[in-house]
Structures are given as C-alpha cells and as structure tokens.
Amino acid sequence: MQKINLIIYLFLCTSLLFCERNRTEKKEKIKIGFEKKVTKKKKNKFLSEEPKVILTDKNVIDFFYNYNKQNIYNKVKISTSFGEIIISLFDETPYHKSNFIYLSKLGYFDNTYFHRVVPNFIIQGGNSDNIETSKKRKLIGKYLLPVDAKNNIRHDRGIVSMPSSEINNPYKLASPYEFFIVQKKSGAYHLDGNYTPFGKVVDGMDVVDLINSQPIDNRETPINNIKMKIEVLK
C-alpha cells in the first residue's frame, strides 16, 4: 500500500512540474513576441529604401567615394507624363554620378517636379512644394558637393548638370538634390567652370524640348506641375 501511495505521489509531482514548465514556456514565448513587436524598426513612408547614413558636409565625400567603388550603374530613366528621358552618367564625375544614383535608388526624385523652365535654355528638376520632398531631404541629410570643373566636359545640348545652392555659398558648391538639362540647341557654354556636367541625355531630347515649351509664370515655374519618377537602369 505504501508503495502504491509513493508511486501516486511521484506521478502527481511529475505532472505538476510538467504543467509548471508549460506555463513558463508560454510566458517566455509571449514575452519574446512582445519584445520583437516593440523593437521592430518602422519603415519610413517617404523613401523606397532606408538611407545608409545621414549625410553631412563632413562625411559626404568619403561616403560617395566608397559608394562609387560598389556602384556598377551608369544609366537612369526619367519618366514623365510627356514621355521618358534616358541619361548616361559620366565616370569622370564619380561623386556627382554616385550622388544621383544614390538619390534615385532611395526614391528621392519620385513625385518631385521639373520646377523651373527657362525657354530655349534649360529645364531644372528635383524639387517641389510638397512637404514630402522636404521630409525626404531631412531623412537623407544636408550637404553640398564641390564643383568638378577639371573634367573639361562642356555644357552641350542634352548635358545634365548640377546647379549651385544660392544660400551662403560663395564657392558655388553644388545643390545635390536638383539637376538641370541643357535644352538650348547651341549649348550653354557660359556655364562651363561654374557647374558640374555629370551626364548626358542619350534618348528623349524630344521630351526635354516638349517640357521646355510648357507655359510658365513670371518665376519660370511651369503653370502645370510636371512630375517625375527616376529609375536606375542595369
């Protein structure tokens, strides 16, 4: 009789330990699941990819120097309601080329505009009056790029170049978030040396001409927004 009672006692103890272990494991699973949910990083809704680092004037050159080593792309496609523009980017201007590809891959240019049109001269893009654009810039960083005029590339028709920032910028450092395309048939050679040509339109100059012919106001802003989307081509 004592032997039977002992067996029953051991069985009950084992059952209680098993149940307690199950409850502990369930609590741990719930705890782990809760922690994952809390610590999961929320993806931003403005860019298609997360910026690798917040860029500044201090780190931008090193960043694009290393980015250029890994970058095998040299062509982009700008899509607009007027058609597509294909641009080939120059290896001679690695920082400006890498900057343009980096911003394109992040999705910065998507839903920005060709916001400035100077008839028979240029079309300029990369900005907009949407709050989304300023938030994208804040996420990527505030920086300028030095003018690279040593490459001797001239501002022919179809050249893609980078304008300078107008704020506290005596050395005409380039504004990395914007670009312009020379539409003038005879070129814009008076810009040589002050701005950096970093690419050329290889297909779609008819689209550039069409955009350049759109009605503008007295600030050289198109009356109707001309949105763009830029895709990096392999």
Backbone bond lengths (Angstrom), bond angles and torsions (degrees), N, CA, C in turn:
res aa  C-N    CA-C-N  psi(-1)  N-CA   C-N-CA  omega(-1)  CA-C   N-CA-C  phi
1 M - - - 1.469 - - 1.519 110.68 -
2 Q 1.292 117.81 -42.92 1.473 122.67 178.76 1.524 110.23 -63.29
3 K 1.335 115.87 -36.76 1.461 120.65 -179.49 1.529 110.04 -65.52
4 I 1.342 116.09 -40.25 1.470 120.22 179.52 1.523 110.56 -66.16
5 N 1.355 115.27 -42.77 1.466 119.48 178.88 1.521 111.34 -61.44
6 L 1.333 115.89 -37.78 1.462 121.03 179.87 1.525 110.48 -65.32
7 I 1.329 115.13 -41.74 1.479 119.96 179.56 1.524 110.02 -63.54
8 I 1.350 115.57 -43.95 1.482 120.08 179.51 1.520 110.67 -62.82
9 Y 1.325 115.83 -41.32 1.469 121.20 179.66 1.517 110.98 -62.25
10 L 1.351 116.23 -45.60 1.472 120.34 179.58 1.523 110.82 -63.77
11 F 1.320 116.28 -38.58 1.473 120.76 -179.91 1.539 110.30 -63.65
12 L 1.337 115.88 -43.96 1.461 119.88 179.43 1.528 111.81 -64.03
13 C 1.334 115.89 -40.91 1.469 120.35 179.02 1.519 110.73 -62.54
14 T 1.337 114.94 -44.32 1.469 119.91 179.73 1.519 110.97 -62.50
15 S 1.346 116.58 -42.20 1.465 121.34 179.64 1.524 111.19 -62.84
16 L 1.353 115.80 -42.36 1.467 119.98 179.54 1.523 111.57 -64.51
17 L 1.332 116.76 -40.55 1.476 121.13 178.54 1.523 110.85 -64.83
18 F 1.326 117.13 -39.95 1.468 122.46 -179.78 1.545 110.63 -64.43
19 C 1.346 114.88 -44.85 1.465 119.74 179.48 1.522 111.39 -63.87
20 E 1.341 115.63 -42.10 1.460 120.28 179.23 1.523 111.20 -63.54
21 R 1.317 115.79 -39.20 1.471 120.95 178.94 1.536 110.55 -64.12
22 N 1.340 116.57 -42.05 1.468 121.13 178.05 1.526 111.69 -61.77
23 R 1.349 115.77 -42.10 1.465 119.48 179.29 1.522 111.27 -64.38
24 T 1.328 116.32 -40.42 1.475 121.38 179.05 1.515 111.11 -63.44
25 E 1.359 116.76 -44.88 1.465 121.07 -179.54 1.523 111.09 -62.91
26 K 1.325 117.25 -40.05 1.463 120.92 179.10 1.518 110.83 -64.20
27 K 1.337 116.45 -40.90 1.463 120.69 177.96 1.523 110.84 -62.26
28 E 1.341 115.42 -42.04 1.474 119.97 179.86 1.517 110.49 -63.40
29 K 1.334 116.50 -42.63 1.471 120.46 179.45 1.518 110.48 -62.32
30 I 1.313 116.12 -44.24 1.462 120.57 178.89 1.519 110.23 -62.62
31 K 1.322 116.83 -42.41 1.449 122.38 -179.54 1.519 111.36 -63.31
32 I 1.340 115.85 -45.52 1.469 120.88 -179.63 1.523 109.94 -63.43
33 G 1.325 116.57 -45.91 1.458 120.89 179.23 1.518 111.72 -59.81
34 F 1.323 117.10 -39.95 1.455 122.15 179.25 1.509 111.26 -65.20
35 E 1.339 116.75 -43.35 1.456 121.21 -179.85 1.526 111.08 -63.20
36 K 1.333 117.32 -41.12 1.464 120.98 179.87 1.523 110.24 -62.86
37 K 1.326 115.01 -40.11 1.451 119.29 -178.45 1.519 111.16 -66.15
38 V 1.319 117.07 -37.48 1.461 121.87 -178.12 1.521 111.36 -73.55
39 T 1.341 117.45 -41.36 1.463 121.34 -173.13 1.526 113.22 -88.11
40 K 1.326 118.00 -4.86 1.460 120.61 180.00 1.517 110.36 -64.89
41 K 1.345 116.28 128.87 1.459 121.47 -177.38 1.520 110.46 -75.96
42 K 1.320 115.39 129.91 1.455 120.95 -179.82 1.522 110.14 -81.75
43 K 1.333 117.10 127.78 1.458 121.70 179.56 1.523 109.50 -74.36
44 N 1.369 115.90 136.14 1.453 118.00 179.86 1.523 110.09 -72.13
45 K 1.325 116.48 152.47 1.455 121.48 -173.28 1.521 112.69 -96.67
46 F 1.330 117.47 3.53 1.448 120.29 -175.51 1.525 113.13 -100.36
47 L 1.324 117.77 -31.48 1.463 121.95 -176.49 1.525 110.16 -114.49
48 S 1.336 116.67 150.64 1.457 120.95 -179.66 1.527 112.02 -78.92
49 E 1.344 116.73 -21.47 1.464 121.95 175.68 1.522 108.58 -134.41
50 E 1.338 116.30 155.92 1.456 120.55 176.59 1.524 109.59 -77.36
51 P 1.345 118.98 132.28 1.463 120.80 175.38 1.524 110.86 -58.52
52 K 1.330 116.48 141.36 1.466 120.40 -178.07 1.527 111.40 -72.50
53 V 1.335 116.12 -29.34 1.462 121.67 -179.93 1.522 107.07 -162.24
54 I 1.327 117.51 155.47 1.466 120.02 173.53 1.523 107.39 -80.05
55 L 1.315 116.74 117.59 1.462 121.50 -174.42 1.526 111.47 -81.19
56 T 1.342 115.03 142.34 1.466 122.63 176.01 1.522 107.93 -137.93
57 D 1.321 116.91 172.78 1.464 120.46 177.04 1.532 111.50 -62.12
58 K 1.327 117.01 -24.43 1.464 120.75 -176.95 1.529 112.96 -80.59
59 N 1.332 117.53 -33.57 1.476 118.61 -174.78 1.520 114.49 -108.56
60 V 1.344 117.89 -6.28 1.460 120.04 -170.13 1.529 113.25 -65.75
61 I 1.336 118.07 -38.41 1.463 120.18 -177.90 1.525 110.64 -67.24
62 D 1.324 117.03 -46.64 1.466 120.27 177.53 1.528 111.21 -61.65
63 F 1.327 115.90 -40.02 1.468 119.59 -178.70 1.524 110.68 -61.98
64 F 1.332 117.71 -50.35 1.460 119.98 -177.22 1.523 112.97 -74.92
65 Y 1.322 116.74 -22.65 1.472 119.77 173.10 1.520 109.72 -63.15
66 N 1.333 116.21 -47.06 1.467 120.73 179.07 1.531 111.48 -73.37
67 Y 1.317 116.45 -36.52 1.465 120.43 179.01 1.521 110.59 -62.56
68 N 1.321 116.88 -38.38 1.462 121.35 -178.98 1.530 111.73 -65.21
69 K 1.333 116.84 -32.46 1.465 120.76 178.70 1.528 111.28 -63.01
70 Q 1.324 116.03 -35.13 1.463 121.21 -177.23 1.531 112.22 -93.46
71 N 1.322 116.16 -6.48 1.457 120.88 -173.41 1.524 110.91 -89.66
72 I 1.325 116.94 120.30 1.460 120.90 -178.34 1.536 111.07 -110.52
73 Y 1.328 115.89 8.54 1.462 119.99 -176.39 1.525 110.65 -97.92
74 N 1.324 116.48 148.44 1.461 119.55 176.31 1.534 112.77 -147.94
75 K 1.323 116.20 20.05 1.457 118.87 -178.84 1.530 110.02 -146.77
76 V 1.343 115.95 139.96 1.465 120.81 178.65 1.526 109.59 -133.35
77 K 1.327 115.28 159.69 1.462 121.92 177.22 1.519 109.31 -122.54
78 I 1.325 115.89 124.07 1.460 121.47 175.09 1.523 108.14 -98.85
79 S 1.308 116.53 121.06 1.465 121.29 178.61 1.520 109.63 -103.33
80 T 1.339 116.31 130.89 1.460 122.22 177.05 1.527 108.51 -136.06
81 S 1.311 116.28 173.22 1.468 120.12 177.32 1.528 111.60 -70.61
82 F 1.333 116.83 -12.48 1.463 121.33 178.92 1.530 112.30 -94.41
83 G 1.326 116.79 -9.88 1.452 121.16 -178.52 1.524 111.07 135.50
84 E 1.322 116.57 -168.81 1.468 122.40 -175.95 1.530 111.44 -111.29
85 I 1.346 113.75 147.67 1.465 121.82 177.33 1.528 107.19 -123.97
86 I 1.319 117.21 123.03 1.472 121.87 178.17 1.526 108.46 -101.62
87 I 1.325 115.78 128.74 1.465 121.69 -177.56 1.525 109.90 -121.10
88 S 1.323 116.05 131.61 1.461 122.27 172.39 1.525 107.90 -98.86
89 L 1.333 117.19 129.30 1.462 122.44 -176.08 1.532 110.79 -97.33
90 F 1.328 115.80 144.90 1.466 121.63 -173.33 1.524 112.36 -86.38
91 D 1.332 116.20 134.14 1.466 120.76 173.22 1.522 111.27 -70.31
92 E 1.337 117.22 -21.65 1.467 121.51 -178.58 1.523 113.09 -68.88
93 T 1.326 116.77 -15.04 1.476 120.77 179.02 1.535 108.71 -124.27
94 P 1.338 117.13 70.63 1.477 120.97 -170.93 1.522 114.83 -61.47
95 Y 1.352 118.41 -35.15 1.467 119.50 -177.34 1.523 111.12 -72.34
96 H 1.333 115.91 -43.57 1.467 119.52 179.65 1.532 110.77 -69.55
97 K 1.313 115.69 -38.63 1.467 120.28 177.16 1.530 110.34 -62.36
98 S 1.322 116.87 -48.92 1.467 121.05 -179.01 1.525 111.10 -64.49
99 N 1.326 116.98 -38.31 1.459 121.06 177.96 1.525 110.61 -59.92
100 F 1.342 116.29 -45.22 1.461 120.66 -177.26 1.529 111.19 -66.64
101 I 1.322 116.55 -40.72 1.462 120.53 179.27 1.532 110.47 -68.75
102 Y 1.309 116.62 -42.59 1.464 121.34 -179.99 1.526 110.88 -59.78
103 L 1.335 116.55 -48.77 1.462 120.31 -179.85 1.532 111.15 -64.97
104 S 1.336 116.10 -36.82 1.466 119.76 179.06 1.521 111.00 -65.35
105 K 1.340 117.01 -42.56 1.463 120.46 -179.39 1.526 111.43 -68.47
106 L 1.332 117.17 -30.77 1.460 120.43 176.63 1.521 111.73 -72.05
107 G 1.340 116.45 -17.72 1.457 120.34 -177.26 1.513 112.70 86.17
108 Y 1.351 116.79 17.91 1.462 119.22 -178.11 1.533 111.89 -60.10
109 F 1.334 117.20 -45.37 1.463 120.29 -173.04 1.538 113.94 -73.18
110 D 1.315 116.82 -18.00 1.468 119.65 -178.10 1.530 110.25 -61.60
111 N 1.324 115.49 128.11 1.472 123.38 -178.95 1.525 113.86 73.45
112 T 1.357 117.30 10.26 1.457 118.58 166.62 1.525 107.35 -87.49
113 Y 1.328 116.83 176.84 1.463 120.52 -172.56 1.530 112.16 -120.52
114 F 1.316 115.01 161.41 1.458 120.17 155.89 1.524 103.80 -81.17
115 H 1.320 115.27 93.63 1.466 121.95 -167.17 1.524 113.86 -92.17
116 R 1.329 116.72 -8.32 1.479 119.70 179.59 1.520 109.13 -138.11
117 V 1.309 115.92 128.94 1.457 121.83 178.38 1.522 108.37 -131.00
118 V 1.330 115.97 120.45 1.461 121.20 175.06 1.526 107.06 -110.62
119 P 1.326 117.77 109.75 1.469 121.01 -174.97 1.530 113.40 -52.22
120 N 1.330 114.32 133.46 1.466 122.08 179.20 1.526 112.91 58.52
121 F 1.341 115.81 30.83 1.470 119.61 179.65 1.530 111.57 -142.26
122 I 1.332 117.54 -74.45 1.472 120.90 -176.74 1.524 110.62 -145.74
123 I 1.353 114.67 164.51 1.463 121.84 161.69 1.523 106.23 -123.83
124 Q 1.317 116.84 137.63 1.471 121.20 -175.96 1.512 110.49 -122.55
125 G 1.332 117.09 136.01 1.457 121.20 -176.47 1.512 113.34 -135.84
126 G 1.354 114.95 173.34 1.455 121.39 175.58 1.511 115.05 110.50
127 N 1.338 117.13 5.37 1.458 119.77 179.96 1.531 108.97 -132.16
128 S 1.314 116.04 169.88 1.461 121.39 174.71 1.520 107.97 -165.65
129 D 1.329 116.39 170.09 1.460 120.26 176.58 1.522 111.43 -95.69
130 N 1.326 117.21 12.80 1.467 121.82 177.76 1.520 110.56 -80.96
131 I 1.329 117.05 141.40 1.466 121.98 176.99 1.527 110.64 -62.11
132 E 1.327 116.08 -27.28 1.460 121.52 179.68 1.526 111.78 -58.24
133 T 1.343 116.83 -39.30 1.466 120.85 -178.07 1.520 111.51 -65.92
134 S 1.315 117.80 -44.20 1.467 120.36 179.37 1.525 111.14 -66.61
135 K 1.329 117.51 -33.32 1.466 120.16 178.24 1.529 110.48 -70.06
136 K 1.321 116.68 -36.32 1.469 119.84 175.40 1.522 110.75 -61.26
137 R 1.326 116.03 -44.77 1.468 120.19 179.98 1.527 111.20 -62.16
138 K 1.319 116.45 -38.85 1.458 120.09 179.40 1.524 110.97 -64.53
139 L 1.325 117.04 -38.19 1.460 121.27 179.70 1.531 111.69 -69.05
140 I 1.332 116.97 -35.56 1.471 120.86 -176.46 1.523 111.32 -82.25
141 G 1.328 117.34 -42.60 1.460 120.42 177.82 1.518 113.02 133.48
142 K 1.317 115.97 166.26 1.461 122.89 179.64 1.524 108.35 -110.97
143 Y 1.333 116.60 115.75 1.467 120.18 -176.60 1.524 109.69 -161.17
144 L 1.330 115.65 164.09 1.460 123.15 175.18 1.519 108.43 -128.44
145 L 1.320 116.50 160.37 1.463 121.43 178.14 1.524 109.76 -115.64
146 P 1.340 118.02 140.79 1.471 120.05 178.52 1.525 111.06 -69.21
147 V 1.333 116.29 146.51 1.461 121.20 177.24 1.522 109.12 -67.93
148 D 1.326 116.75 132.48 1.469 121.65 178.03 1.530 107.89 -111.82
149 A 1.324 115.45 90.02 1.467 120.31 -177.73 1.531 112.05 -100.04
150 K 1.331 116.76 3.85 1.470 120.65 -176.95 1.523 112.75 -79.82
151 N 1.322 117.39 -10.95 1.460 120.08 -175.58 1.532 112.53 -79.27
152 N 1.342 117.06 -10.81 1.471 122.44 178.41 1.532 114.04 61.42
153 I 1.330 117.29 21.22 1.464 120.40 175.44 1.532 107.88 -82.69
154 R 1.309 116.70 127.97 1.455 121.31 -174.66 1.536 111.19 -95.23
155 H 1.319 115.03 161.49 1.463 121.17 -178.30 1.532 110.39 -85.18
156 D 1.334 115.03 69.77 1.463 121.01 174.83 1.527 109.58 -72.88
157 R 1.309 115.91 170.15 1.464 121.09 172.05 1.536 109.18 -59.80
158 G 1.321 116.78 132.43 1.456 121.86 179.63 1.516 114.09 91.38
159 I 1.324 117.30 -5.62 1.471 119.92 178.71 1.532 110.13 -70.70
160 V 1.343 114.63 139.83 1.467 121.57 175.37 1.522 107.49 -103.67
161 S 1.311 117.37 124.74 1.458 121.81 -174.42 1.519 109.48 -134.10
162 M 1.329 116.07 171.34 1.459 120.78 -175.56 1.515 110.53 -116.34
163 P 1.332 118.08 123.03 1.469 120.62 179.60 1.517 111.31 -71.83
164 S 1.326 116.15 163.05 1.457 119.65 177.81 1.521 110.19 -94.62
165 S 1.319 114.89 155.68 1.456 119.52 175.96 1.527 108.79 -73.30
166 E 1.318 116.88 142.95 1.465 120.76 -177.96 1.525 112.48 -94.29
167 I 1.328 116.98 -2.58 1.467 120.32 -175.30 1.529 110.97 -104.69
168 N 1.351 116.28 118.22 1.475 122.33 177.11 1.524 111.31 47.10
169 N 1.307 115.67 56.26 1.462 119.37 -172.37 1.535 111.55 -140.66
170 P 1.340 116.97 68.94 1.471 119.90 -177.54 1.524 113.77 -65.96
171 Y 1.349 117.10 -22.04 1.466 120.26 -178.30 1.528 112.63 -95.67
172 K 1.330 116.39 8.81 1.468 122.23 177.77 1.531 112.60 55.70
173 L 1.328 116.21 41.72 1.459 120.22 175.78 1.535 108.90 -62.02
174 A 1.335 115.15 146.01 1.464 120.10 -171.15 1.523 112.06 -76.09
175 S 1.325 115.31 140.06 1.454 122.21 174.65 1.526 108.18 -84.93
176 P 1.337 118.91 107.82 1.467 122.23 -167.09 1.518 115.69 -70.60
177 Y 1.336 117.00 -16.67 1.459 119.52 -175.56 1.529 113.63 -90.40
178 E 1.325 117.35 -2.24 1.460 120.30 -177.78 1.526 110.78 -129.20
179 F 1.310 116.15 162.02 1.459 121.81 178.65 1.521 108.47 -153.21
180 F 1.324 116.27 159.76 1.461 118.91 174.33 1.526 109.88 -135.22
181 I 1.321 114.69 153.95 1.464 122.15 178.71 1.521 108.29 -116.82
182 V 1.329 115.72 126.64 1.467 120.06 178.70 1.529 108.90 -72.13
183 Q 1.334 115.75 120.50 1.460 121.08 179.91 1.526 111.72 -102.08
184 K 1.305 116.25 -22.07 1.472 121.78 -176.65 1.522 111.24 -58.22
185 K 1.310 117.37 128.21 1.465 122.17 -174.13 1.521 112.94 -63.32
186 S 1.311 116.83 -33.44 1.468 120.48 -179.31 1.522 112.81 -92.25
187 G 1.353 117.46 8.19 1.459 121.24 179.15 1.521 112.53 84.39
188 A 1.332 115.63 175.69 1.476 121.52 -179.69 1.528 108.24 -134.46
189 Y 1.314 116.28 65.94 1.460 121.66 -170.29 1.522 113.92 -73.14
190 H 1.334 117.09 -15.02 1.463 119.12 175.96 1.531 111.54 -68.45
191 L 1.347 116.97 -11.70 1.469 121.06 177.77 1.528 112.13 -85.70
192 D 1.331 116.79 -14.41 1.467 120.63 -177.73 1.528 110.91 -57.87
193 G 1.331 115.15 135.77 1.460 120.78 177.48 1.508 114.14 91.70
194 N 1.322 117.55 -23.20 1.466 121.23 -179.64 1.520 113.13 -102.37
195 Y 1.323 116.50 -18.23 1.456 122.13 -178.31 1.521 109.04 -135.99
196 T 1.332 116.16 160.83 1.464 120.25 -175.68 1.523 112.12 -107.95
197 P 1.347 117.73 109.71 1.465 119.98 171.37 1.531 108.40 -71.45
198 F 1.327 117.59 128.03 1.468 119.20 -177.71 1.523 112.99 -128.29
199 G 1.339 117.00 5.95 1.454 120.02 178.06 1.512 110.74 -171.15
200 K 1.340 115.32 175.74 1.461 120.18 179.65 1.525 109.69 -147.20
201 V 1.327 115.15 142.19 1.469 120.94 176.57 1.527 108.24 -70.55
202 V 1.335 116.39 122.56 1.472 120.69 178.28 1.524 111.27 -106.49
203 D 1.308 116.66 -11.13 1.465 121.10 175.69 1.528 108.15 -159.54
204 G 1.327 116.82 133.16 1.458 119.97 176.74 1.517 114.48 107.86
205 M 1.351 118.76 19.43 1.460 119.17 177.11 1.530 111.08 -65.56
206 D 1.325 117.16 -24.13 1.463 119.70 175.06 1.527 110.95 -64.75
207 V 1.346 116.14 -32.54 1.468 121.19 176.45 1.534 109.48 -70.14
208 V 1.341 116.33 -41.74 1.473 121.04 176.80 1.529 109.73 -58.59
209 D 1.335 116.86 -45.57 1.470 121.43 178.78 1.527 111.42 -61.17
210 L 1.327 116.06 -39.89 1.456 120.78 -179.04 1.527 111.07 -66.23
211 I 1.331 115.94 -43.13 1.467 120.29 178.03 1.534 109.60 -64.10
212 N 1.320 116.24 -40.02 1.461 120.68 -179.06 1.530 112.34 -65.47
213 S 1.321 117.48 -20.17 1.466 121.39 -177.85 1.525 113.13 -91.65
214 Q 1.341 117.09 -0.02 1.462 119.96 -177.25 1.535 111.42 -72.96
215 P 1.332 117.19 148.28 1.474 120.49 179.87 1.530 111.80 -64.37
216 I 1.325 115.88 141.55 1.467 121.70 -177.66 1.522 109.69 -129.88
217 D 1.349 115.33 165.42 1.466 119.45 175.83 1.525 109.27 -94.37
218 N 1.326 117.25 -168.35 1.467 120.24 -176.84 1.522 113.61 -76.53
219 R 1.337 116.41 -2.00 1.475 120.68 175.35 1.526 111.36 -104.17
220 E 1.321 116.88 10.37 1.466 123.84 -178.73 1.529 111.73 67.37
221 T 1.323 116.46 25.44 1.464 122.70 177.11 1.523 109.52 -99.45
222 P 1.338 117.84 129.43 1.469 119.64 178.05 1.524 111.93 -55.89
223 I 1.325 116.45 138.70 1.465 121.38 179.09 1.520 110.41 -60.66
224 N 1.324 116.18 -41.18 1.466 121.87 176.87 1.526 109.68 -107.72
225 N 1.329 116.45 132.70 1.469 120.51 -178.82 1.525 111.53 -58.15
226 I 1.322 115.25 135.33 1.467 121.05 177.63 1.524 107.35 -113.00
227 K 1.328 115.75 93.10 1.473 121.03 -176.69 1.522 111.61 -76.33
228 M 1.317 114.76 157.51 1.461 120.21 178.02 1.532 111.17 -137.25
229 K 1.311 113.98 161.48 1.469 123.28 170.61 1.512 105.98 -141.01
230 I 1.341 117.33 132.04 1.462 120.42 -177.84 1.522 110.30 -116.26
231 E 1.330 114.12 131.51 1.466 121.92 -179.57 1.528 109.22 -121.09
232 V 1.325 116.92 132.73 1.462 121.44 176.29 1.532 108.37 -81.32
233 L 1.329 116.25 126.95 1.452 121.25 -178.16 1.515 111.03 -95.39
234 K 1.335 116.42 143.88 1.464 121.28 178.91 1.523 110.09 -88.29
